[in-house]
Amino acid sequence: MFSYSHFITRTCTMYCLFVVSCYGQNIDQLNVLKNDALMEYTAHYDVYRKGDKHGKAFRTLSRGDNALYTLTFKTDASIYFYSIITEESSQFLYEDKQIKPIKYLGKDKRTMRKTKDKMIEFDYAKGVVLGRGKETEWSLPLETNIFDPLLVIEKMRYDIQNKIQRSEYFAYDKHSVKKYLFEYSGRETIKTPMGDIDTLKVSRV
């Protein structure tokens, strides 16, 4: 059966390879953007398991009014009769070179399973994080440098852009704080339609 965890690990690696190399192409542009805004992008992926292609995914970062950003990640993968469709979105502010999570939405649809929806909201006025899933609600104290399950990867990418390599990050998820561990595997040159690109390879443990 198709395992979502296999897809996540592979995608994390591919995502870091793509975005780090994308930024590396224009250092002057990056230096300007770091002071004022984050670079918007869309990354497309093919989903593989054991060498066979089983679907597609894409990730998009877009900027709205003021300093509000929206990060989205969608997948559509299947093997034989079993399919997985996921949708995630994260709204956050980028101010004074800091990423401030606002709201997370997630949806997970799988063959022969009930659709799972969840929401996480960051209430800075009350100092709490509120979560809601199917028939469950929870709240936790709001702490700095703890993100949502989607934004935590974007934070890692942002740190890499700024030459910071951390091996662990934290995210609120399912009424607890989860640790995300990453492994840096050195630099790697990959071939793309844009030509050969020097990248930093990162995998989630």
C-alpha contacts under 8 A as a table, 3 or more apart, distances in Angstrom:
res1	aa1	res2	aa2	distance
1	M	79	I	7.29
1	M	82	Y	7.39
2	F	49	R	7.69
2	F	78	S	7.22
2	F	79	I	6.30
2	F	82	Y	7.35
2	F	83	S	7.99
3	S	6	H	5.52
3	S	7	F	6.96
4	Y	7	F	5.13
4	Y	8	I	6.32
4	Y	84	I	7.86
5	S	8	I	5.07
5	S	9	T	6.33
6	H	9	T	5.49
6	H	10	R	6.34
6	H	49	R	7.35
7	F	10	R	5.25
7	F	11	T	5.92
7	F	47	V	6.73
7	F	48	Y	7.40
7	F	49	R	7.57
8	I	11	T	5.09
8	I	12	C	6.05
9	T	12	C	5.31
9	T	13	T	6.55
9	T	203	S	6.59
9	T	204	R	5.70
9	T	205	V	7.64
10	R	13	T	5.33
10	R	14	M	6.30
10	R	203	S	7.61
11	T	14	M	4.99
11	T	15	Y	5.77
11	T	45	Y	7.71
11	T	47	V	7.91
12	C	15	Y	5.12
12	C	16	C	6.26
12	C	153	I	7.74
12	C	202	V	7.44
12	C	203	S	6.15
12	C	204	R	6.49
13	T	16	C	5.44
13	T	17	L	6.28
13	T	201	K	6.49
13	T	202	V	5.31
13	T	203	S	4.79
13	T	204	R	7.25
14	M	17	L	5.08
14	M	18	F	6.14
14	M	45	Y	7.93
15	Y	18	F	5.22
15	Y	19	V	6.19
15	Y	43	A	7.58
16	C	19	V	5.45
16	C	20	V	5.88
16	C	157	R	6.49
16	C	200	L	7.35
16	C	201	K	6.69
16	C	202	V	6.24
17	L	20	V	5.70
17	L	21	S	6.18
17	L	199	T	5.55
17	L	200	L	6.10
17	L	201	K	5.76
17	L	202	V	7.41
18	F	21	S	5.44
18	F	22	C	6.04
18	F	43	A	7.51
18	F	199	T	7.70
19	V	22	C	4.88
19	V	23	Y	6.28
19	V	157	R	7.54
20	V	23	Y	5.38
20	V	24	G	6.24
20	V	157	R	7.26
20	V	160	I	7.45
20	V	161	Q	6.69
20	V	199	T	6.21
20	V	200	L	6.82
21	S	24	G	4.91
21	S	25	Q	6.70
21	S	197	I	6.08
21	S	198	D	6.21
21	S	199	T	5.13
21	S	200	L	7.73
22	C	25	Q	5.79
23	Y	26	N	6.27
23	Y	27	I	7.20
23	Y	30	L	6.60
23	Y	161	Q	7.60
24	G	27	I	6.14
26	N	29	Q	5.43
26	N	30	L	6.30
27	I	30	L	4.96
27	I	31	N	6.20
28	D	31	N	5.27
28	D	32	V	6.59
29	Q	32	V	5.30
29	Q	33	L	6.25
30	L	33	L	5.04
30	L	34	K	6.02
31	N	34	K	5.36
31	N	35	N	6.91
32	V	35	N	5.67
32	V	36	D	6.79
33	L	36	D	5.24
33	L	37	A	5.01
33	L	38	L	5.91
33	L	39	M	6.62
34	K	37	A	5.98
34	K	38	L	6.45
34	K	97	K	7.38
35	N	97	K	7.14
37	A	67	A	7.72
37	A	94	Y	7.36
38	L	94	Y	7.80
39	M	61	L	7.90
40	E	60	T	7.52
40	E	61	L	5.12
40	E	62	S	5.16
40	E	63	R	6.85
41	Y	60	T	5.68
41	Y	61	L	5.38
41	Y	62	S	6.98
42	T	58	F	6.97
42	T	59	R	5.61
42	T	60	T	4.29
42	T	61	L	6.52
43	A	58	F	5.50
43	A	59	R	5.18
43	A	60	T	6.43
44	H	56	K	7.52
44	H	57	A	6.00
44	H	58	F	4.44
44	H	59	R	6.65
45	Y	56	K	5.67
45	Y	57	A	5.05
45	Y	58	F	5.90
46	D	53	K	6.77
46	D	54	H	7.68
46	D	55	G	6.00
46	D	56	K	4.60
46	D	57	A	6.38
47	V	53	K	5.67
47	V	54	H	5.52
47	V	55	G	4.97
47	V	56	K	5.36
47	V	57	A	6.96
47	V	77	A	6.95
48	Y	51	G	5.89
48	Y	52	D	5.26
48	Y	53	K	4.36
48	Y	54	H	5.68
48	Y	55	G	7.37
49	R	52	D	5.40
49	R	53	K	6.58
49	R	54	H	7.06
54	H	77	A	5.31
54	H	78	S	5.45
54	H	79	I	6.19
55	G	75	T	7.59
55	G	76	D	5.59
55	G	77	A	4.06
55	G	78	S	6.34
56	K	75	T	5.98
56	K	76	D	5.61
56	K	77	A	6.34
57	A	73	F	7.36
57	A	74	K	5.51
57	A	75	T	4.19
57	A	76	D	6.27
58	F	73	F	5.85
58	F	74	K	5.60
58	F	75	T	6.71
59	R	71	L	7.36
59	R	72	T	5.59
59	R	73	F	4.40
59	R	74	K	6.60
60	T	70	T	8.00
60	T	71	L	5.70
60	T	72	T	5.25
60	T	73	F	6.61
61	L	69	Y	7.04
61	L	70	T	5.84
61	L	71	L	4.54
61	L	72	T	6.60
62	S	69	Y	5.71
62	S	70	T	5.41
62	S	71	L	6.57
63	R	67	A	7.25
63	R	68	L	6.10
63	R	69	Y	4.41
63	R	70	T	6.35
64	G	67	A	7.11
64	G	68	L	5.46
64	G	69	Y	5.79
64	G	70	T	7.50
65	D	68	L	5.95
67	A	93	L	5.39
67	A	94	Y	5.51
67	A	95	E	6.67
68	L	91	Q	6.93
68	L	92	F	5.78
68	L	93	L	4.66
68	L	94	Y	6.78
69	Y	91	Q	5.65
69	Y	92	F	5.38
69	Y	93	L	6.07
69	Y	94	Y	7.45
70	T	89	S	6.80
70	T	90	S	5.64
70	T	91	Q	4.56
70	T	92	F	6.57
71	L	89	S	5.47
71	L	90	S	5.07
71	L	91	Q	6.43
71	L	150	L	7.93
71	L	151	L	7.47
72	T	87	E	7.46
72	T	88	E	5.60
72	T	89	S	4.31
72	T	90	S	6.49
73	F	86	T	7.98
73	F	87	E	5.96
73	F	88	E	5.21
73	F	89	S	6.44
73	F	150	L	7.96
74	K	85	I	7.49
74	K	86	T	5.57
74	K	87	E	4.55
74	K	88	E	6.39
75	T	84	I	7.54
75	T	85	I	5.51
75	T	86	T	5.23
75	T	87	E	6.73
76	D	83	S	7.51
76	D	84	I	5.95
76	D	85	I	4.59
76	D	86	T	6.80
77	A	83	S	5.71
77	A	84	I	5.33
77	A	85	I	6.51
78	S	81	F	7.20
78	S	82	Y	5.52
78	S	83	S	3.96
78	S	84	I	6.08
79	I	82	Y	5.39
79	I	83	S	6.39
80	Y	83	S	7.98
81	F	111	T	7.71
82	Y	110	R	7.33
82	Y	111	T	5.45
83	S	110	R	5.63
83	S	111	T	5.52
84	I	108	D	7.36
84	I	109	K	5.80
84	I	110	R	4.63
84	I	111	T	6.93
85	I	108	D	6.13
85	I	109	K	5.12
85	I	110	R	6.47
86	T	106	G	7.56
86	T	107	K	5.59
86	T	108	D	4.60
86	T	109	K	6.14
87	E	106	G	5.78
87	E	107	K	5.14
87	E	108	D	6.70
88	E	104	Y	7.42
88	E	105	L	5.65
88	E	106	G	4.40
88	E	107	K	6.38
88	E	150	L	7.12
89	S	104	Y	5.72
89	S	105	L	5.30
89	S	106	G	6.59
89	S	150	L	7.27
90	S	101	P	7.51
90	S	102	I	7.47
90	S	103	K	5.73
90	S	104	Y	4.45
90	S	105	L	6.56
90	S	148	D	7.64
90	S	150	L	6.56
90	S	151	L	6.33
91	Q	101	P	6.36
91	Q	102	I	5.40
91	Q	103	K	5.17
91	Q	104	Y	6.45
92	F	99	I	6.70
92	F	100	K	5.37
92	F	101	P	4.27
92	F	102	I	4.90
92	F	103	K	6.99
93	L	98	Q	7.92
93	L	99	I	5.86
93	L	100	K	4.96
93	L	101	P	6.44
93	L	102	I	7.17
94	Y	97	K	6.30
94	Y	98	Q	5.50
94	Y	99	I	4.80
94	Y	100	K	6.26
95	E	98	Q	5.30
95	E	99	I	6.83
95	E	100	K	7.74
99	I	155	K	7.33
101	P	122	F	6.70
101	P	147	F	6.27
101	P	148	D	7.24
101	P	151	L	7.50
102	I	121	E	6.03
102	I	122	F	5.19
102	I	123	D	7.75
103	K	119	M	7.39
103	K	120	I	5.70
103	K	121	E	4.56
103	K	122	F	6.26
104	Y	119	M	5.51
104	Y	120	I	4.97
104	Y	121	E	6.47
104	Y	148	D	6.58
104	Y	150	L	7.83
105	L	117	D	7.54
105	L	118	K	5.87
105	L	119	M	4.61
105	L	120	I	6.66
106	G	116	K	7.90
106	G	117	D	5.60
106	G	118	K	5.18
106	G	119	M	6.42
107	K	115	T	6.99
107	K	116	K	5.57
107	K	117	D	4.55
107	K	118	K	6.65
108	D	115	T	5.65
108	D	116	K	5.03
108	D	117	D	6.59
109	K	113	R	7.20
109	K	114	K	6.98
109	K	115	T	4.67
109	K	116	K	6.61
110	R	113	R	5.44
110	R	114	K	7.27
110	R	115	T	6.92
116	K	133	G	7.40
116	K	134	K	6.70
117	D	133	G	5.73
117	D	134	K	6.41
118	K	131	G	7.32
118	K	132	R	5.52
118	K	133	G	4.26
118	K	134	K	7.07
119	M	131	G	5.58
119	M	132	R	5.20
119	M	133	G	6.50
120	I	129	V	6.97
120	I	130	L	5.63
120	I	131	G	4.37
120	I	132	R	6.55
120	I	148	D	7.42
120	I	173	D	7.96
121	E	129	V	5.74
121	E	130	L	5.15
121	E	131	G	6.41
122	F	127	G	7.94
122	F	128	V	6.44
122	F	129	V	4.66
122	F	130	L	6.49
122	F	142	L	7.23
123	D	126	K	5.67
123	D	127	G	5.81
123	D	128	V	5.38
123	D	129	V	5.90
123	D	130	L	7.42
123	D	142	L	7.69
124	Y	127	G	4.78
124	Y	128	V	6.69
124	Y	142	L	7.37
127	G	141	P	6.18
127	G	142	L	5.06
127	G	143	E	7.99
128	V	139	S	6.51
128	V	140	L	5.64
128	V	141	P	4.54
128	V	142	L	4.45
129	V	139	S	5.43
129	V	140	L	5.21
129	V	141	P	6.10
129	V	142	L	5.40
130	L	137	E	7.57
130	L	138	W	5.94
130	L	139	S	4.52
130	L	140	L	6.78
131	G	137	E	5.63
131	G	138	W	5.14
131	G	139	S	6.09
131	G	173	D	7.93
131	G	174	K	7.40
131	G	175	H	7.00
132	R	135	E	7.80
132	R	136	T	5.72
132	R	137	E	4.44
132	R	138	W	6.49
133	G	136	T	5.08
133	G	137	E	6.39
138	W	174	K	7.93
138	W	175	H	5.54
139	S	175	H	6.72
140	L	175	H	7.10
140	L	176	S	7.64
143	E	146	I	6.21
145	N	169	Y	7.99
145	N	170	F	7.23
146	I	152	V	7.82
146	I	169	Y	7.44
146	I	170	F	5.02
146	I	171	A	5.02
146	I	172	Y	6.68
146	I	177	V	7.89
147	F	151	L	6.01
147	F	152	V	5.37
147	F	170	F	6.34
147	F	171	A	4.44
147	F	172	Y	6.15
148	D	151	L	5.35
148	D	152	V	5.95
148	D	171	A	4.84
148	D	172	Y	5.32
148	D	173	D	6.86
149	P	152	V	5.76
149	P	153	I	7.70
149	P	171	A	5.61
149	P	172	Y	6.83
149	P	173	D	6.62
150	L	153	I	6.03
150	L	154	E	7.24
151	L	154	E	5.01
151	L	155	K	6.20
152	V	155	K	5.11
152	V	156	M	6.43
152	V	169	Y	6.85
152	V	170	F	7.02
152	V	171	A	6.35
153	I	156	M	5.08
153	I	157	R	6.31
154	E	157	R	5.00
154	E	158	Y	6.12
155	K	158	Y	4.99
155	K	159	D	6.21
156	M	159	D	5.13
156	M	160	I	6.31
156	M	165	Q	7.98
156	M	166	R	7.59
156	M	169	Y	7.73
157	R	160	I	5.12
157	R	161	Q	6.32
158	Y	161	Q	5.09
158	Y	162	N	6.52
159	D	162	N	5.05
159	D	163	K	6.30
159	D	164	I	4.89
159	D	165	Q	6.65
159	D	166	R	7.91
160	I	163	K	4.91
160	I	164	I	5.12
160	I	165	Q	5.91
161	Q	164	I	7.39
166	R	169	Y	7.50
166	R	182	F	7.77
167	S	181	L	5.64
167	S	182	F	4.92
167	S	183	E	6.41
167	S	184	Y	7.94
168	E	179	K	6.64
168	E	180	Y	5.42
168	E	181	L	4.55
168	E	182	F	6.14
169	Y	179	K	5.84
169	Y	180	Y	5.09
169	Y	181	L	6.70
170	F	177	V	6.47
170	F	178	K	5.59
170	F	179	K	4.69
170	F	180	Y	5.90
171	A	177	V	5.53
171	A	178	K	5.35
171	A	179	K	6.69
171	A	180	Y	7.63
172	Y	175	H	7.09
172	Y	176	S	5.85
172	Y	177	V	4.58
172	Y	178	K	6.28
173	D	176	S	5.60
173	D	177	V	6.12
173	D	178	K	6.63
180	Y	204	R	7.32
180	Y	205	V	7.74
181	L	204	R	5.94
181	L	205	V	5.46
182	F	202	V	6.70
182	F	203	S	5.65
182	F	204	R	4.45
182	F	205	V	5.43
183	E	202	V	5.71
183	E	203	S	5.32
183	E	204	R	6.27
183	E	205	V	6.47
184	Y	200	L	7.66
184	Y	201	K	6.08
184	Y	202	V	4.71
184	Y	203	S	6.65
185	S	200	L	7.50
185	S	201	K	5.42
185	S	202	V	6.09
185	S	203	S	7.71
186	G	200	L	5.91
186	G	201	K	5.89
187	R	198	D	6.85
187	R	199	T	5.45
187	R	200	L	4.44
187	R	201	K	5.89
188	E	198	D	5.91
188	E	199	T	5.25
188	E	200	L	6.17
188	E	201	K	6.48
189	T	196	D	6.33
189	T	197	I	5.43
189	T	198	D	4.48
189	T	199	T	5.94
190	I	196	D	5.60
190	I	197	I	5.50
190	I	198	D	6.66
190	I	199	T	7.27
191	K	194	M	7.91
191	K	195	G	5.81
191	K	196	D	4.55
191	K	197	I	6.52
192	T	195	G	5.08
192	T	196	D	6.07
192	T	197	I	7.27
194	M	197	I	7.92
